[in-house]
Amino acid sequence: MQLILLSVTHIMTVLSLLYSTEGLSEGCDDWELSGSDAVCCLKCKPGNRMVKPCGGDPKTLCTPCSNGTYITHLTRQYCSRCRQCWGIQFEVQACTATTDTKCGCKANFRCGDDQCTFCVEECGKGSEPTPKRACRKCPYGTFNDKTHSACKPWSKSCPEGHVLVDKGDAFSDVKCSRIQAPTMESLSSHTQINISEDKVKKQPEDEMTWLLFIGGIGAFVGVFTLSLSLMYIRRKIKGEKEKPTTETLPQEELTIMIVEPDESCSYHQPEQEQGGSSESISTQDSESKLIV
């Protein structure tokens, strides 16, 4: 009978405690009976730290954290100090009794961990973060098309039905294109494109050929004209050198140069020398007569 009365008493006590603690912001949130007149707290209400685990009144087992502190574990006996945002960080959410201060990072930086306890440089596309909290360009053969993530290797092959059209770079993977069956229209358009391309290619070649031809003719004409000019000049110079030079002497000199024949210096053939003296005498007499 006493056991039944004791059990009823305990039940009434628990019900009264539950009723009395409903809606309270401090104290124990969940407890269990321990002995005839004590309860043990299983967890404190949010924002409360546990003063002692067991006691007679659940309200006295837990107490709220003071300003500038918070608690997340409802069975801990002390509160933690709120964080301070500093440097390139800024405060996103103020500290409360149940949550710590939430910090963010300024532009071009991002949180280094889930709690944003530090900031690191934000790596853009084509680069990746390093363990030293810096950024580096994706090595050759890898790419990164996202912000602040690790580089990935290029694809080694294209999907089935595709062909490789371009290799990758630091920002994108290799480029593949779907293989399409050729049609008559595509073939005709491709042929027209090839013909037009050939015309475009031949046009500058033809122009260059004509230019070279005209230039060759001009060079030939110039060389031929120069050769004729040189030959004419050479012949003229040679003719002037071969032409005899005549000097015109004055009239007086010509007169002086006319020498009268001298009898004493006359030249006689041998036959004349053998002739008689009568011929020479007769000759002198005839000349004397002519003079008279």
MARFI-463371 format. One record per residue (C-alpha): residue number from 1; residue in three letters; x, z, y. Coordinates in nm, 2 decimals. Layout:
// residues N
+------+------+--------+--------+--------+
| resi | resn |     xx |     zz |     yy |
+------+------+--------+--------+--------+
|  NUM |  ala |      X |      Z |      Y |
...
+------+------+--------+--------+--------+
***
This chain:
// residues 292
+------+------+--------+--------+--------+
| resi | resn |     xx |     zz |     yy |
+------+------+--------+--------+--------+
|    1 |  met |   0.00 |   0.00 |   0.00 |
|    2 |  gln |   0.29 |   0.08 |   0.24 |
|    3 |  leu |   0.46 |  -0.25 |   0.15 |
|    4 |  ile |   0.14 |  -0.44 |   0.24 |
|    5 |  leu |   0.11 |  -0.25 |   0.57 |
|    6 |  leu |   0.48 |  -0.32 |   0.65 |
|    7 |  ser |   0.44 |  -0.68 |   0.59 |
|    8 |  val |   0.13 |  -0.70 |   0.81 |
|    9 |  thr |   0.32 |  -0.52 |   1.08 |
|   10 |  his |   0.61 |  -0.76 |   1.06 |
|   11 |  ile |   0.37 |  -1.06 |   1.08 |
|   12 |  met |   0.20 |  -0.91 |   1.39 |
|   13 |  thr |   0.54 |  -0.85 |   1.55 |
|   14 |  val |   0.65 |  -1.21 |   1.49 |
|   15 |  leu |   0.33 |  -1.35 |   1.62 |
|   16 |  ser |   0.35 |  -1.13 |   1.93 |
|   17 |  leu |   0.71 |  -1.24 |   1.99 |
|   18 |  leu |   0.61 |  -1.60 |   1.96 |
|   19 |  tyr |   0.33 |  -1.56 |   2.20 |
|   20 |  ser |   0.54 |  -1.37 |   2.45 |
|   21 |  thr |   0.83 |  -1.62 |   2.44 |
|   22 |  glu |   0.62 |  -1.93 |   2.47 |
|   23 |  gly |   0.71 |  -2.13 |   2.78 |
|   24 |  leu |   1.03 |  -1.92 |   2.86 |
|   25 |  ser |   1.33 |  -2.11 |   3.00 |
|   26 |  glu |   1.58 |  -1.85 |   2.89 |
|   27 |  gly |   1.65 |  -1.65 |   2.58 |
|   28 |  cys |   1.65 |  -1.74 |   2.21 |
|   29 |  asp |   1.46 |  -2.05 |   2.11 |
|   30 |  asp |   1.46 |  -1.99 |   1.73 |
|   31 |  trp |   1.52 |  -1.67 |   1.53 |
|   32 |  glu |   1.46 |  -1.49 |   1.21 |
|   33 |  leu |   1.38 |  -1.13 |   1.11 |
|   34 |  ser |   1.66 |  -0.91 |   1.01 |
|   35 |  gly |   1.56 |  -0.58 |   0.88 |
|   36 |  ser |   1.26 |  -0.38 |   1.00 |
|   37 |  asp |   1.32 |  -0.39 |   1.37 |
|   38 |  ala |   1.58 |  -0.67 |   1.45 |
|   39 |  val |   1.58 |  -1.04 |   1.48 |
|   40 |  cys |   1.88 |  -1.29 |   1.46 |
|   41 |  cys |   1.89 |  -1.59 |   1.69 |
|   42 |  leu |   1.94 |  -1.92 |   1.52 |
|   43 |  lys |   1.98 |  -2.12 |   1.84 |
|   44 |  cys |   1.94 |  -2.06 |   2.21 |
|   45 |  lys |   1.72 |  -2.25 |   2.45 |
|   46 |  pro |   1.89 |  -2.55 |   2.62 |
|   47 |  gly |   2.12 |  -2.44 |   2.90 |
|   48 |  asn |   2.16 |  -2.09 |   2.75 |
|   49 |  arg |   2.46 |  -1.94 |   2.58 |
|   50 |  met |   2.44 |  -1.68 |   2.30 |
|   51 |  val |   2.52 |  -1.33 |   2.41 |
|   52 |  lys |   2.49 |  -1.17 |   2.07 |
|   53 |  pro |   2.35 |  -1.31 |   1.75 |
|   54 |  cys |   2.11 |  -1.03 |   1.65 |
|   55 |  gly |   1.91 |  -0.77 |   1.84 |
|   56 |  gly |   1.58 |  -0.61 |   1.90 |
|   57 |  asp |   1.46 |  -0.85 |   2.17 |
|   58 |  pro |   1.51 |  -1.23 |   2.15 |
|   59 |  lys |   1.51 |  -1.26 |   2.53 |
|   60 |  thr |   1.84 |  -1.06 |   2.55 |
|   61 |  leu |   2.02 |  -1.26 |   2.28 |
|   62 |  cys |   2.08 |  -1.57 |   2.51 |
|   63 |  thr |   2.14 |  -1.61 |   2.88 |
|   64 |  pro |   2.16 |  -1.93 |   3.11 |
|   65 |  cys |   2.49 |  -2.08 |   3.21 |
|   66 |  ser |   2.61 |  -2.01 |   3.56 |
|   67 |  asn |   2.64 |  -2.28 |   3.83 |
|   68 |  gly |   2.92 |  -2.53 |   3.77 |
|   69 |  thr |   2.91 |  -2.48 |   3.39 |
|   70 |  tyr |   2.71 |  -2.64 |   3.11 |
|   71 |  ile |   2.65 |  -2.61 |   2.74 |
|   72 |  thr |   2.55 |  -2.85 |   2.47 |
|   73 |  his |   2.59 |  -2.64 |   2.15 |
|   74 |  leu |   2.30 |  -2.40 |   2.14 |
|   75 |  thr |   2.49 |  -2.14 |   1.93 |
|   76 |  arg |   2.80 |  -2.11 |   2.14 |
|   77 |  gln |   2.88 |  -1.79 |   2.33 |
|   78 |  tyr |   3.04 |  -1.95 |   2.63 |
|   79 |  cys |   2.97 |  -2.24 |   2.88 |
|   80 |  ser |   3.21 |  -2.52 |   2.97 |
|   81 |  arg |   3.32 |  -2.60 |   3.32 |
|   82 |  cys |   3.18 |  -2.92 |   3.47 |
|   83 |  arg |   3.41 |  -3.22 |   3.51 |
|   84 |  gln |   3.53 |  -3.35 |   3.84 |
|   85 |  cys |   3.55 |  -3.73 |   3.91 |
|   86 |  trp |   3.88 |  -3.83 |   4.08 |
|   87 |  gly |   4.10 |  -4.12 |   4.17 |
|   88 |  ile |   3.93 |  -4.45 |   4.08 |
|   89 |  gln |   3.64 |  -4.27 |   3.93 |
|   90 |  phe |   3.31 |  -4.19 |   4.11 |
|   91 |  glu |   3.02 |  -3.96 |   4.02 |
|   92 |  val |   2.73 |  -4.13 |   3.85 |
|   93 |  gln |   2.53 |  -3.82 |   3.76 |
|   94 |  ala |   2.58 |  -3.46 |   3.87 |
|   95 |  cys |   2.65 |  -3.18 |   3.63 |
|   96 |  thr |   2.35 |  -2.97 |   3.50 |
|   97 |  ala |   2.32 |  -2.67 |   3.26 |
|   98 |  thr |   2.28 |  -2.90 |   2.97 |
|   99 |  thr |   2.49 |  -3.20 |   3.05 |
|  100 |  asp |   2.84 |  -3.26 |   3.19 |
|  101 |  thr |   2.91 |  -3.47 |   3.50 |
|  102 |  lys |   2.90 |  -3.84 |   3.44 |
|  103 |  cys |   3.17 |  -4.05 |   3.60 |
|  104 |  gly |   3.21 |  -4.42 |   3.65 |
|  105 |  cys |   3.50 |  -4.65 |   3.74 |
|  106 |  lys |   3.54 |  -4.86 |   4.05 |
|  107 |  ala |   3.54 |  -5.24 |   4.05 |
|  108 |  asn |   3.79 |  -5.42 |   3.82 |
|  109 |  phe |   3.82 |  -5.11 |   3.61 |
|  110 |  arg |   3.62 |  -4.96 |   3.32 |
|  111 |  cys |   3.59 |  -4.64 |   3.12 |
|  112 |  gly |   3.87 |  -4.59 |   2.87 |
|  113 |  asp |   3.65 |  -4.39 |   2.63 |
|  114 |  asp |   3.28 |  -4.31 |   2.56 |
|  115 |  gln |   3.29 |  -4.00 |   2.78 |
|  116 |  cys |   3.47 |  -4.20 |   3.06 |
|  117 |  thr |   3.74 |  -3.94 |   3.09 |
|  118 |  phe |   3.97 |  -4.20 |   3.23 |
|  119 |  cys |   3.96 |  -4.56 |   3.37 |
|  120 |  val |   4.16 |  -4.86 |   3.26 |
|  121 |  glu |   4.20 |  -5.21 |   3.41 |
|  122 |  glu |   3.92 |  -5.44 |   3.31 |
|  123 |  cys |   4.05 |  -5.74 |   3.12 |
|  124 |  gly |   3.87 |  -6.07 |   3.18 |
|  125 |  lys |   3.82 |  -6.37 |   2.95 |
|  126 |  gly |   4.13 |  -6.52 |   2.80 |
|  127 |  ser |   4.30 |  -6.18 |   2.78 |
|  128 |  glu |   4.28 |  -5.85 |   2.59 |
|  129 |  pro |   4.35 |  -5.48 |   2.65 |
|  130 |  thr |   4.67 |  -5.32 |   2.52 |
|  131 |  pro |   4.73 |  -4.97 |   2.39 |
|  132 |  lys |   4.92 |  -4.91 |   2.72 |
|  133 |  arg |   4.59 |  -4.95 |   2.91 |
|  134 |  ala |   4.70 |  -5.29 |   3.05 |
|  135 |  cys |   4.59 |  -5.65 |   2.99 |
|  136 |  arg |   4.78 |  -5.93 |   2.83 |
|  137 |  lys |   4.70 |  -6.30 |   2.79 |
|  138 |  cys |   4.57 |  -6.41 |   2.45 |
|  139 |  pro |   4.86 |  -6.53 |   2.23 |
|  140 |  tyr |   4.87 |  -6.90 |   2.13 |
|  141 |  gly |   4.62 |  -6.96 |   1.85 |
|  142 |  thr |   4.37 |  -6.69 |   1.97 |
|  143 |  phe |   4.10 |  -6.68 |   2.23 |
|  144 |  asn |   3.86 |  -6.44 |   2.40 |
|  145 |  asp |   3.54 |  -6.56 |   2.56 |
|  146 |  lys |   3.41 |  -6.21 |   2.65 |
|  147 |  thr |   3.51 |  -5.94 |   2.90 |
|  148 |  his |   3.75 |  -5.67 |   2.80 |
|  149 |  ser |   3.76 |  -5.74 |   2.43 |
|  150 |  ala |   4.02 |  -5.83 |   2.17 |
|  151 |  cys |   4.13 |  -6.18 |   2.12 |
|  152 |  lys |   4.02 |  -6.37 |   1.81 |
|  153 |  pro |   4.20 |  -6.64 |   1.61 |
|  154 |  trp |   4.09 |  -7.00 |   1.64 |
|  155 |  ser |   3.88 |  -7.14 |   1.37 |
|  156 |  lys |   4.08 |  -7.32 |   1.10 |
|  157 |  ser |   3.82 |  -7.58 |   1.03 |
|  158 |  cys |   3.50 |  -7.73 |   1.16 |
|  159 |  pro |   3.16 |  -7.67 |   0.99 |
|  160 |  glu |   3.05 |  -7.93 |   0.74 |
|  161 |  gly |   2.93 |  -8.25 |   0.90 |
|  162 |  his |   3.15 |  -8.19 |   1.21 |
|  163 |  val |   3.49 |  -8.32 |   1.32 |
|  164 |  leu |   3.75 |  -8.16 |   1.54 |
|  165 |  val |   3.76 |  -8.32 |   1.88 |
|  166 |  asp |   3.98 |  -8.07 |   2.08 |
|  167 |  lys |   4.20 |  -7.77 |   2.01 |
|  168 |  gly |   4.12 |  -7.43 |   2.14 |
|  169 |  asp |   4.27 |  -7.24 |   2.43 |
|  170 |  ala |   4.29 |  -6.88 |   2.55 |
|  171 |  phe |   3.92 |  -6.89 |   2.66 |
|  172 |  ser |   3.75 |  -7.08 |   2.39 |
|  173 |  asp |   3.76 |  -7.17 |   2.02 |
|  174 |  val |   3.84 |  -7.52 |   1.88 |
|  175 |  lys |   3.58 |  -7.78 |   1.97 |
|  176 |  cys |   3.39 |  -7.96 |   1.70 |
|  177 |  ser |   3.14 |  -8.24 |   1.72 |
|  178 |  arg |   2.87 |  -8.35 |   1.47 |
|  179 |  ile |   2.93 |  -8.67 |   1.29 |
|  180 |  gln |   2.66 |  -8.93 |   1.36 |
|  181 |  ala |   2.59 |  -9.24 |   1.15 |
|  182 |  pro |   2.66 |  -9.55 |   1.36 |
|  183 |  thr |   2.36 |  -9.76 |   1.45 |
|  184 |  met |   2.34 | -10.12 |   1.57 |
|  185 |  glu |   2.28 | -10.01 |   1.93 |
|  186 |  ser |   2.58 |  -9.77 |   1.92 |
|  187 |  leu |   2.80 | -10.04 |   1.77 |
|  188 |  ser |   2.69 | -10.30 |   2.03 |
|  189 |  ser |   2.74 | -10.05 |   2.31 |
|  190 |  his |   3.08 |  -9.95 |   2.17 |
|  191 |  thr |   3.18 | -10.32 |   2.14 |
|  192 |  gln |   3.07 | -10.38 |   2.50 |
|  193 |  ile |   3.27 | -10.07 |   2.61 |
|  194 |  asn |   3.58 | -10.20 |   2.43 |
|  195 |  ile |   3.54 | -10.54 |   2.58 |
|  196 |  ser |   3.51 | -10.40 |   2.93 |
|  197 |  glu |   3.81 | -10.17 |   2.87 |
|  198 |  asp |   4.01 | -10.47 |   2.75 |
|  199 |  lys |   3.91 | -10.66 |   3.06 |
|  200 |  val |   4.01 | -10.37 |   3.28 |
|  201 |  lys |   4.34 | -10.35 |   3.09 |
|  202 |  lys |   4.41 | -10.73 |   3.11 |
|  203 |  gln |   4.32 | -10.76 |   3.47 |
|  204 |  pro |   4.61 | -10.57 |   3.61 |
|  205 |  glu |   4.84 | -10.74 |   3.35 |
|  206 |  asp |   4.72 | -11.09 |   3.47 |
|  207 |  glu |   4.78 | -10.99 |   3.83 |
|  208 |  met |   5.13 | -10.87 |   3.75 |
|  209 |  thr |   5.20 | -11.19 |   3.56 |
|  210 |  trp |   5.10 | -11.40 |   3.86 |
|  211 |  leu |   5.30 | -11.18 |   4.09 |
|  212 |  leu |   5.61 | -11.22 |   3.88 |
|  213 |  phe |   5.55 | -11.60 |   3.85 |
|  214 |  ile |   5.52 | -11.64 |   4.23 |
|  215 |  gly |   5.81 | -11.41 |   4.29 |
|  216 |  gly |   6.03 | -11.61 |   4.05 |
|  217 |  ile |   5.94 | -11.94 |   4.22 |
|  218 |  gly |   6.02 | -11.79 |   4.56 |
|  219 |  ala |   6.35 | -11.66 |   4.43 |
|  220 |  phe |   6.43 | -12.00 |   4.28 |
|  221 |  val |   6.35 | -12.19 |   4.60 |
|  222 |  gly |   6.55 | -11.95 |   4.80 |
|  223 |  val |   6.86 | -11.98 |   4.58 |
|  224 |  phe |   6.83 | -12.36 |   4.57 |
|  225 |  thr |   6.80 | -12.38 |   4.95 |
|  226 |  leu |   7.10 | -12.15 |   4.99 |
|  227 |  ser |   7.30 | -12.35 |   4.75 |
|  228 |  leu |   7.23 | -12.68 |   4.94 |
|  229 |  ser |   7.32 | -12.51 |   5.27 |
|  230 |  leu |   7.65 | -12.39 |   5.13 |
|  231 |  met |   7.73 | -12.73 |   4.98 |
|  232 |  tyr |   7.66 | -12.90 |   5.32 |
|  233 |  ile |   7.87 | -12.65 |   5.51 |
|  234 |  arg |   8.16 | -12.69 |   5.26 |
|  235 |  arg |   8.15 | -13.07 |   5.28 |
|  236 |  lys |   8.15 | -13.07 |   5.65 |
|  237 |  ile |   8.45 | -12.83 |   5.67 |
|  238 |  lys |   8.64 | -13.05 |   5.41 |
|  239 |  gly |   8.57 | -13.37 |   5.61 |
|  240 |  glu |   8.70 | -13.22 |   5.93 |
|  241 |  lys |   9.02 | -13.12 |   5.76 |
|  242 |  glu |   9.08 | -13.47 |   5.61 |
|  243 |  lys |   9.01 | -13.67 |   5.93 |
|  244 |  pro |   9.34 | -13.79 |   6.09 |
|  245 |  thr |   9.42 | -13.65 |   6.43 |
|  246 |  thr |   9.51 | -13.91 |   6.70 |
|  247 |  glu |   9.67 | -13.82 |   7.02 |
|  248 |  thr |   9.62 | -14.04 |   7.33 |
|  249 |  leu |   9.94 | -14.07 |   7.52 |
|  250 |  pro |   9.94 | -14.14 |   7.89 |
|  251 |  gln |  10.00 | -14.49 |   8.02 |
|  252 |  glu |  10.34 | -14.41 |   8.15 |
|  253 |  glu |  10.46 | -14.29 |   7.82 |
|  254 |  leu |  10.34 | -14.61 |   7.65 |
|  255 |  thr |  10.52 | -14.82 |   7.90 |
|  256 |  ile |  10.84 | -14.62 |   7.85 |
|  257 |  met |  10.81 | -14.67 |   7.48 |
|  258 |  ile |  10.81 | -15.06 |   7.51 |
|  259 |  val |  11.18 | -15.13 |   7.45 |
|  260 |  glu |  11.33 | -15.47 |   7.55 |
|  261 |  pro |  11.53 | -15.63 |   7.28 |
|  262 |  asp |  11.90 | -15.59 |   7.34 |
|  263 |  glu |  12.12 | -15.89 |   7.25 |
|  264 |  ser |  12.40 | -15.67 |   7.17 |
|  265 |  cys |  12.18 | -15.49 |   6.91 |
|  266 |  ser |  12.02 | -15.80 |   6.78 |
|  267 |  tyr |  12.00 | -15.84 |   6.41 |
|  268 |  his |  12.11 | -16.15 |   6.24 |
|  269 |  gln |  12.07 | -16.27 |   5.89 |
|  270 |  pro |  12.38 | -16.36 |   5.70 |
|  271 |  glu |  12.31 | -16.72 |   5.74 |
|  272 |  gln |  12.32 | -16.68 |   6.12 |
|  273 |  glu |  12.65 | -16.50 |   6.10 |
|  274 |  gln |  12.79 | -16.79 |   5.91 |
|  275 |  gly |  12.67 | -17.05 |   6.16 |
|  276 |  gly |  12.89 | -17.21 |   6.41 |
|  277 |  ser |  12.94 | -17.09 |   6.76 |
|  278 |  ser |  12.78 | -17.40 |   6.90 |
|  279 |  glu |  12.43 | -17.29 |   6.80 |
|  280 |  ser |  12.47 | -16.96 |   6.99 |
|  281 |  ile |  12.61 | -17.14 |   7.29 |
|  282 |  ser |  12.32 | -17.39 |   7.30 |
|  283 |  thr |  12.08 | -17.10 |   7.27 |
|  284 |  gln |  12.23 | -16.92 |   7.56 |
|  285 |  asp |  12.22 | -17.24 |   7.77 |
|  286 |  ser |  11.86 | -17.29 |   7.69 |
|  287 |  glu |  11.77 | -16.93 |   7.79 |
|  288 |  ser |  11.97 | -16.97 |   8.11 |
|  289 |  lys |  11.77 | -17.28 |   8.20 |
|  290 |  leu |  11.45 | -17.11 |   8.14 |
|  291 |  ile |  11.54 | -16.83 |   8.37 |
|  292 |  val |  11.65 | -17.07 |   8.65 |
+------+------+--------+--------+--------+
***
